[in-house]
């Protein structure tokens, strides 16, 4: 996985967590992910890469399910609570079931 892909899944995780309206401490986790992304960018600058544009594309083009899956990778790295991880897993399961019922 290259640096661009890593940045994309970090941003996907941010937007995935932002979908978790039923988690009261969401804002704190979003801040932690945001700081993690800033540190990643500082430690791994990518030449000629428009971070803002890429973040917008991730938000617009990736499905909620994909963003939630990205968050499962990032949440342990920012020491998120097990409660949030379980809520994300439940939301992914719910989205899968909705997909199955639509087909």
Secondary structure, 3 states (H helix, E strand, C coil): CCHHHHHHHHHHHHHHHHCCCCCCCHHHHHHHHHHHHHHHHHHCCCCCCCHHHHHHHHHHHCCHHHHHHHHHHHHHHHCCCHHHHHHHHHHHHHHHHHHHHHC
